[in-house]
Amino acid sequence: MRRRDFILLLGGAAAWPFAARAQQSGRMPVVGLLAVSFPANWADAMAGLRRGLGEMGYVEGRNVAIEDRWAENRFDRLDALAADLVERKVTVLFAGGPPSVRAIRAQTATIPIVFFVGEDPVKEGLVASLNRPGGNVTGITNFTNQLFGKQLGILRDIAPRATSFAFLVNPNNPNAEPDTKDVQAAAGALRLELRVLKARTEGELEPAFATVVQERLGGLLVGVDSFGTPVERFVAVAARHTIPAIYQRRNFPVAGGLMSYGASAVDAWRQAGIYVGRILKGEKAADLPVQQSTKFEFVINLKTAKALGITVPQDVLSIADEIIE
């Protein structure tokens, strides 16, 4: 081989996407996952991620591996968990939520990152624009903050005589302040009074729920956070205080909560899995526009409604995507 051809060959190899080189060398590509919450709270979404990977021809344990790290609601653990994944030289990183994205970006500017966030990723500084994200980051957003008005409206329909409602937020979550402002704006547009309650851990849920009862608030809108507790224990606290609550995700009413309205996390993570698969096949994150969730679901648990002594209006039942009886 001539020296010039050898140099060109080396240059071409350096230009191959990292994932493609891994497959050529026989090394199974590894997807690193970093999320704030508990793995049990997102088991359904994980199934969606695997489904998306499967649609791109990747099956865990066969031709792709997944290394997952969960901070269990301890934001101070994210940096160390992100560093661990980067040190393991994973092929692609999947990040659940802006704090996870920022923790990973602090560790690497080269490994591709696919995110799932509920906020505007441009406003959060995660990407340059939705159509042209740039850098090594892209992903899926469901713009949760734009749904607060709809969620409060559903609560009002459930308790039509109430004029005051509560919003529960975790002050340790970096998105607590902007989410609170968005909920307050939505409440103002609906001419409802809003009581903002805070809970960092499971132990702080009891006094927060007690406040809803003591102040005779009409219901509770729960922010996007695990509050340091598994879903089943969270809805159990709401049941003890007989509080009508609306959540962001379907797994809450499935576990016994009253109702949820929001983008399907399962479908959003499936979309993220497809993006991860496309990157594994050689595409660049910078060339993949940020996608917006298109599947939304309103779920009501009628068994819980009966236990709370609530008669769900027929017009509310008529718009439900799923009724649990």
Backbone torsions as a table, in degrees:
resi	resn	phi	psi	omega
1	MET	NA	133.0	178.1
2	ARG	-69.9	151.4	-176.9
3	ARG	-57.9	-40.0	-178.6
4	ARG	-64.2	-41.8	179.3
5	ASP	-65.5	-37.1	-179.9
6	PHE	-65.1	-41.4	178.6
7	ILE	-64.5	-41.4	178.4
8	LEU	-63.2	-38.6	179.2
9	LEU	-63.4	-43.0	177.9
10	LEU	-63.0	-41.9	179.4
11	GLY	-62.7	-39.1	178.3
12	GLY	-66.2	-39.5	179.6
13	ALA	-64.5	-37.3	179.9
14	ALA	-67.4	-25.4	-177.6
15	ALA	-84.2	-13.9	178.8
16	TRP	-59.5	141.9	172.0
17	PRO	-59.0	146.0	-176.7
18	PHE	-56.0	-41.5	-178.5
19	ALA	-63.0	-41.1	-179.8
20	ALA	-63.7	-40.5	178.7
21	ARG	-63.5	-37.9	-179.9
22	ALA	-62.4	-42.1	-179.3
23	GLN	-69.3	-39.0	179.8
24	GLN	-62.7	-35.0	-177.6
25	SER	-81.9	-5.0	180.0
26	GLY	90.0	-2.7	179.2
27	ARG	-78.0	129.5	178.7
28	MET	-68.6	126.6	177.9
29	PRO	-64.1	147.0	-177.5
30	VAL	-119.6	128.2	175.2
31	VAL	-98.9	120.7	176.5
32	GLY	-93.8	134.1	-178.1
33	LEU	-121.6	131.7	177.0
34	LEU	-129.8	125.8	-179.9
35	ALA	-142.9	155.6	-175.7
36	VAL	-78.7	-36.4	-167.0
37	SER	-82.1	-161.3	176.8
38	PHE	-94.7	142.8	-179.5
39	PRO	-59.4	-35.7	-179.3
40	ALA	-63.4	-31.4	-179.3
41	ASN	-71.0	-17.4	-175.9
42	TRP	-124.0	23.8	-179.6
43	ALA	-61.2	-38.9	179.9
44	ASP	-67.3	-39.0	178.8
45	ALA	-67.6	-37.1	176.9
46	MET	-60.2	-37.6	176.2
47	ALA	-62.3	-37.8	176.9
48	GLY	-65.1	-40.4	177.8
49	LEU	-61.2	-45.2	179.1
50	ARG	-64.9	-34.8	178.5
51	ARG	-64.5	-42.4	178.3
52	GLY	-63.7	-41.9	176.0
53	LEU	-60.9	-40.8	179.8
54	GLY	-62.4	-35.6	178.3
55	GLU	-65.2	-22.1	177.0
56	MET	-97.3	6.8	176.2
57	GLY	91.2	14.2	-178.8
58	TYR	-111.8	126.7	-179.8
59	VAL	-122.1	125.6	-178.0
60	GLU	-58.7	131.3	179.8
61	GLY	89.9	-18.8	179.1
62	ARG	-100.0	-55.1	-180.0
63	ASN	-137.0	13.4	173.6
64	VAL	-155.7	146.7	176.3
65	ALA	-116.7	151.0	177.3
66	ILE	-122.3	122.7	174.0
67	GLU	-106.8	108.8	-177.2
68	ASP	-106.7	142.7	178.4
69	ARG	-131.8	128.1	-177.1
70	TRP	-122.1	126.7	-176.8
71	ALA	-80.1	-9.8	179.5
72	GLU	51.4	46.0	174.7
73	ASN	70.4	14.0	175.0
74	ARG	-104.6	98.4	-176.2
75	PHE	-63.1	-26.3	-179.3
76	ASP	-70.8	-9.7	179.4
77	ARG	-90.3	-13.2	-171.4
78	LEU	-61.3	-42.9	-177.1
79	ASP	-60.6	-45.1	-179.1
80	ALA	-67.2	-39.6	179.2
81	LEU	-66.6	-39.6	177.7
82	ALA	-63.9	-43.2	179.3
83	ALA	-61.5	-38.4	179.4
84	ASP	-62.6	-43.6	180.0
85	LEU	-65.7	-41.4	180.0
86	VAL	-65.9	-39.5	178.3
87	GLU	-63.3	-27.9	178.8
88	ARG	-79.2	-0.7	176.5
89	LYS	55.2	50.3	176.8
90	VAL	-66.4	159.7	-175.1
91	THR	-82.2	-44.7	178.7
92	VAL	-137.0	148.0	178.3
93	LEU	-114.1	135.7	173.9
94	PHE	-113.3	129.4	-175.9
95	ALA	-121.8	128.2	176.9
96	GLY	-98.9	104.0	177.4
97	GLY	97.1	149.1	-179.2
98	PRO	-55.1	-41.7	179.4
99	PRO	-58.8	-37.5	178.5
100	SER	-67.4	-40.4	178.8
101	VAL	-61.0	-46.0	-177.7
102	ARG	-65.2	-38.4	179.1
103	ALA	-63.4	-39.8	179.7
104	ILE	-70.9	-43.0	-178.5
105	ARG	-62.8	-27.5	177.3
106	ALA	-69.8	-16.8	-176.8
107	GLN	-102.8	-26.3	-176.3
108	THR	-152.2	142.9	174.3
109	ALA	-116.4	7.7	-175.6
110	THR	-119.1	-38.0	179.9
111	ILE	-68.8	129.2	-180.0
112	PRO	-61.7	140.5	-179.3
113	ILE	-123.1	128.3	172.5
114	VAL	-113.8	128.7	-177.1
115	PHE	-115.9	161.4	163.5
116	PHE	-126.5	118.3	-179.7
117	VAL	-133.4	157.8	177.6
118	GLY	-99.7	0.6	-176.2
119	GLU	-110.4	177.0	174.9
120	ASP	-75.4	111.5	-175.5
121	PRO	-67.6	-22.8	176.5
122	VAL	-73.3	-47.3	177.9
123	LYS	-61.7	-33.4	179.5
124	GLU	-78.9	-6.8	179.4
125	GLY	77.3	20.7	-178.4
126	LEU	-84.4	-31.6	179.5
127	VAL	-138.6	161.3	179.3
128	ALA	-73.3	-40.8	177.2
129	SER	-158.7	165.0	-179.9
130	LEU	-69.1	-41.9	-177.2
131	ASN	-76.5	-35.1	-179.7
132	ARG	-128.7	81.1	-174.1
133	PRO	-61.9	-33.0	179.8
134	GLY	70.8	170.4	178.1
135	GLY	60.8	-144.1	-176.3
136	ASN	-114.8	22.3	-172.9
137	VAL	-127.3	136.1	170.3
138	THR	-155.8	-178.1	178.5
139	GLY	161.5	-153.4	-173.4
140	ILE	-124.7	138.2	174.8
141	THR	-129.5	148.3	176.3
142	ASN	-116.4	5.1	176.7
143	PHE	45.6	55.2	-178.6
144	THR	-54.0	-37.1	-176.2
145	ASN	-62.3	-21.0	179.2
146	GLN	-82.2	-4.9	-177.1
147	LEU	-100.7	-5.9	-174.7
148	PHE	-60.2	-38.9	179.5
149	GLY	-61.9	-42.5	178.2
150	LYS	-63.7	-41.9	-179.1
151	GLN	-65.4	-43.2	177.5
152	LEU	-65.3	-36.2	178.0
153	GLY	-63.0	-38.3	177.7
154	ILE	-67.0	-42.0	177.1
155	LEU	-59.2	-41.8	179.3
156	ARG	-64.9	-36.5	177.9
157	ASP	-66.0	-33.2	179.0
158	ILE	-72.7	-35.3	-180.0
159	ALA	-126.6	74.0	-171.5
160	PRO	-63.7	-21.8	-179.3
161	ARG	-85.1	-12.5	-176.9
162	ALA	-80.8	144.1	176.6
163	THR	-119.5	-6.7	-179.0
164	SER	-127.9	134.1	179.8
165	PHE	-134.2	169.2	-178.0
166	ALA	-117.3	151.3	174.1
167	PHE	-124.0	123.8	-178.1
168	LEU	-101.5	126.4	-175.8
169	VAL	-138.0	151.0	175.8
170	ASN	-96.1	111.1	-177.0
171	PRO	-64.7	-16.8	176.9
172	ASN	-75.9	-18.4	-179.9
173	ASN	-76.4	126.7	-179.0
174	PRO	-57.6	-21.2	-178.6
175	ASN	-93.3	4.9	-177.4
176	ALA	-60.7	-46.0	-176.5
177	GLU	-66.6	-50.9	178.7
178	PRO	-64.1	-36.1	178.2
179	ASP	-64.6	-40.4	179.1
180	THR	-61.5	-42.9	178.8
181	LYS	-62.2	-39.6	-179.9
182	ASP	-67.4	-41.1	179.2
183	VAL	-67.0	-40.2	178.0
184	GLN	-62.5	-39.1	177.5
185	ALA	-65.7	-40.8	179.1
186	ALA	-65.2	-40.3	178.6
187	ALA	-64.7	-40.9	178.6
188	GLY	-62.1	-40.2	179.3
189	ALA	-64.7	-29.7	179.2
190	LEU	-92.2	0.9	-178.5
191	ARG	58.6	44.4	177.9
192	LEU	-115.2	146.6	173.5
193	GLU	-84.8	143.5	-176.4
194	LEU	-127.6	129.7	176.2
195	ARG	-107.9	117.5	-179.7
196	VAL	-89.3	122.8	179.5
197	LEU	-114.6	149.6	-175.6
198	LYS	-125.8	141.2	176.2
199	ALA	-150.5	127.4	179.6
200	ARG	-94.8	-33.1	-173.8
201	THR	-135.4	173.6	178.1
202	GLU	-59.4	-36.6	-179.1
203	GLY	-64.9	-23.7	-179.4
204	GLU	-90.7	-2.5	178.4
205	LEU	-70.4	-41.7	-176.7
206	GLU	-55.6	-52.2	179.1
207	PRO	-64.9	-31.6	178.2
208	ALA	-65.7	-45.2	179.1
209	PHE	-68.0	-35.7	178.2
210	ALA	-62.1	-34.4	178.4
211	THR	-64.1	-39.4	178.4
212	VAL	-59.3	-42.4	-179.5
213	VAL	-69.9	-47.5	-176.7
214	GLN	-62.0	-38.7	-178.5
215	GLU	-90.9	4.9	176.8
216	ARG	51.8	47.6	176.7
217	LEU	-78.1	150.1	-172.5
218	GLY	-71.2	-22.9	-178.9
219	GLY	174.1	179.7	-172.9
220	LEU	-130.8	129.1	170.6
221	LEU	-98.9	121.6	-175.8
222	VAL	-97.2	126.9	-179.7
223	GLY	-70.8	175.7	-178.2
224	VAL	-83.0	92.5	179.8
225	ASP	-170.2	156.4	178.2
226	SER	-92.3	-11.7	179.8
227	PHE	52.3	31.5	175.7
228	GLY	69.2	24.3	-177.2
229	THR	-145.1	147.3	172.9
230	PRO	-63.6	154.7	-176.4
231	VAL	-55.9	-44.3	-175.8
232	GLU	-60.4	-40.4	-179.8
233	ARG	-72.5	-32.5	179.3
234	PHE	-63.8	-50.6	-177.3
235	VAL	-67.9	-24.3	176.7
236	ALA	-66.4	-37.5	177.4
237	VAL	-64.9	-43.6	178.3
238	ALA	-61.5	-38.7	-179.5
239	ALA	-66.1	-40.8	-179.9
240	ARG	-61.7	-33.9	-178.8
241	HIS	-93.9	2.2	-179.7
242	THR	47.4	53.3	-179.0
243	ILE	-107.8	126.2	172.7
244	PRO	-72.5	123.4	-176.7
245	ALA	-131.9	147.5	174.5
246	ILE	-117.4	135.0	-175.0
247	TYR	-113.8	174.4	-177.1
248	GLN	-87.8	-24.1	-170.7
249	ARG	-130.3	151.7	-176.1
250	ARG	-60.3	-30.8	-174.7
251	ASN	-65.6	-17.2	177.0
252	PHE	-71.5	-54.1	176.2
253	PRO	-64.8	-28.7	175.4
254	VAL	-62.6	-34.7	-179.7
255	ALA	-85.8	-0.6	178.0
256	GLY	118.5	0.2	174.3
257	GLY	-70.9	166.7	-175.7
258	LEU	-72.2	-52.4	-176.0
259	MET	-163.7	164.5	177.5
260	SER	-145.4	150.1	172.6
261	TYR	-143.3	127.3	179.0
262	GLY	171.5	179.9	176.7
263	ALA	-69.4	145.4	179.4
264	SER	-68.6	114.2	177.8
265	ALA	-65.5	-34.5	179.8
266	VAL	-62.5	-45.9	-179.0
267	ASP	-70.3	-37.4	179.1
268	ALA	-64.2	-42.4	178.4
269	TRP	-70.1	-29.1	173.8
270	ARG	-63.6	-44.1	177.1
271	GLN	-60.8	-40.9	177.8
272	ALA	-63.3	-39.2	177.7
273	GLY	-61.9	-36.6	176.8
274	ILE	-64.6	-42.8	178.2
275	TYR	-63.0	-42.0	177.4
276	VAL	-59.7	-43.4	178.7
277	GLY	-62.5	-39.7	179.0
278	ARG	-65.0	-37.8	177.3
279	ILE	-68.8	-39.0	176.8
280	LEU	-60.5	-29.5	179.1
281	LYS	-82.9	-4.1	173.5
282	GLY	121.0	-6.9	178.8
283	GLU	-74.3	158.4	-179.1
284	LYS	-99.5	142.8	178.7
285	ALA	-58.2	-38.4	-177.7
286	ALA	-62.2	-23.5	-177.8
287	ASP	-93.4	-3.2	-178.3
288	LEU	-103.5	110.7	-178.6
289	PRO	-63.7	148.0	175.7
290	VAL	-64.3	130.4	-179.8
291	GLN	-98.7	149.6	175.5
292	GLN	-104.7	139.4	178.3
293	SER	-59.0	138.7	-179.4
294	THR	-117.4	-9.8	-179.2
295	LYS	-106.0	115.0	178.9
296	PHE	-115.5	150.9	-175.6
297	GLU	-142.9	135.6	176.4
298	PHE	-114.6	116.4	-173.5
299	VAL	-121.0	133.4	178.8
300	ILE	-124.2	135.5	174.7
301	ASN	-102.4	102.2	-176.7
302	LEU	-70.3	-28.2	176.4
303	LYS	-62.8	-42.4	178.1
304	THR	-67.9	-39.8	178.3
305	ALA	-58.7	-42.7	179.1
306	LYS	-63.2	-41.6	179.8
307	ALA	-64.5	-29.8	179.4
308	LEU	-87.1	-4.3	-178.4
309	GLY	74.3	28.3	-177.8
310	ILE	-104.9	130.1	171.3
311	THR	-98.3	112.4	-177.5
312	VAL	-76.4	122.6	-179.8
313	PRO	-56.8	147.6	-177.2
314	GLN	-62.1	-35.9	-179.5
315	ASP	-68.2	-25.4	174.5
316	VAL	-75.8	-43.0	178.0
317	LEU	-61.1	-33.8	-175.0
318	SER	-68.1	-21.7	-179.4
319	ILE	-101.0	1.3	-179.5
320	ALA	-72.4	138.1	175.4
321	ASP	-82.3	-26.8	-179.5
322	GLU	-148.5	133.0	177.8
323	ILE	-119.1	120.2	179.4
324	ILE	-96.7	120.9	-176.6
325	GLU	-117.5	NA	NA
